[in-house]
Amino acid sequence: MTDKKTMIVLEWIDASISMENSSLTREEAEEEKLIHGFVCGVLVKEFKDRYIVARDWFDEHDTYRGVASYPKSGIKNAIKYDFAKGKLKPRS
């Protein structure tokens, strides 16, 4: 069992995707914009170019569920919190 982990909140920009079965005029397609979003979860690992974040972490077995990778190039803000079982503490 791992005693300490980091929780992370990411504010990020992502691609927008029109509905698969919809058709757009050229003017409508040219108006497609990026979307703003937030994600929070357990920081699995941080690399120079990306964060790997899990939705769930099971401390007894040190396993993860709902793992996704977020490129740092799209991150506007990242806030990290250290925590241990039963305790949360802001990270400076």
C-alpha positions in Angstrom: 0.0 0.0 0.0 1.2 3.5 -0.9 0.8 6.0 1.9 1.0 9.2 0.0 -0.5 10.4 -3.4 -1.2 13.7 -5.2 -4.6 14.8 -6.3 -4.6 17.2 -9.3 -7.1 19.6 -10.8 -6.4 20.6 -14.4 -8.0 23.5 -16.3 -7.5 22.8 -20.0 -8.4 23.5 -23.6 -9.5 20.6 -25.8 -10.6 20.0 -29.4 -14.3 20.3 -30.1 -15.9 17.6 -32.2 -19.1 18.0 -34.1 -21.6 15.1 -34.0 -20.5 12.2 -36.1 -23.6 12.0 -38.2 -24.2 15.7 -38.7 -23.1 17.7 -41.7 -21.9 21.2 -41.5 -21.7 23.9 -44.1 -18.2 25.4 -44.8 -19.2 28.5 -42.7 -20.4 26.4 -39.8 -17.3 24.2 -39.9 -15.0 27.3 -40.0 -16.7 28.4 -36.7 -15.7 25.3 -34.7 -13.9 26.4 -31.6 -11.8 24.9 -28.9 -13.6 24.0 -25.6 -12.6 24.8 -22.1 -12.7 22.1 -19.4 -11.7 20.8 -16.0 -10.6 17.4 -14.8 -9.6 16.2 -11.4 -8.2 13.0 -10.1 -5.2 11.2 -8.8 -1.9 12.1 -10.4 -0.4 8.8 -11.6 2.7 10.3 -13.1 4.0 13.7 -14.4 6.2 13.8 -17.5 7.9 16.8 -19.1 5.1 17.0 -21.8 2.0 15.5 -20.0 0.1 14.5 -16.9 -1.4 11.0 -16.5 -4.5 11.2 -14.3 -6.7 8.5 -12.9 -10.4 9.0 -11.9 -10.1 6.3 -9.2 -7.2 4.9 -7.1 -7.5 1.9 -4.8 -4.9 2.2 -2.1 -5.0 -1.4 -0.9 -3.7 -2.7 -4.2 -2.2 0.5 -5.6 -4.4 0.1 -8.8 -6.1 2.8 -11.0 -9.3 3.1 -13.0 -10.3 5.7 -15.6 -6.7 6.7 -16.6 -6.2 9.5 -19.2 -3.2 11.4 -20.5 -3.4 15.3 -20.8 -0.8 17.2 -22.8 0.8 20.1 -20.9 0.5 22.2 -24.1 -3.3 22.4 -23.5 -3.1 23.0 -19.7 -4.0 26.5 -18.5 -3.7 25.8 -14.8 -2.7 22.8 -12.6 -3.3 22.7 -8.9 -1.9 19.8 -6.8 -2.9 18.5 -3.4 -0.9 15.9 -1.4 -3.0 13.5 0.5 -2.7 10.3 2.6 -5.4 7.9 3.6 -8.0 9.9 5.4 -6.2 13.3 5.1 -5.9 16.0 2.4 -3.3 18.7 2.5 -2.7 21.6 0.0 0.5 21.3 -1.9 2.6 24.5 -2.1 
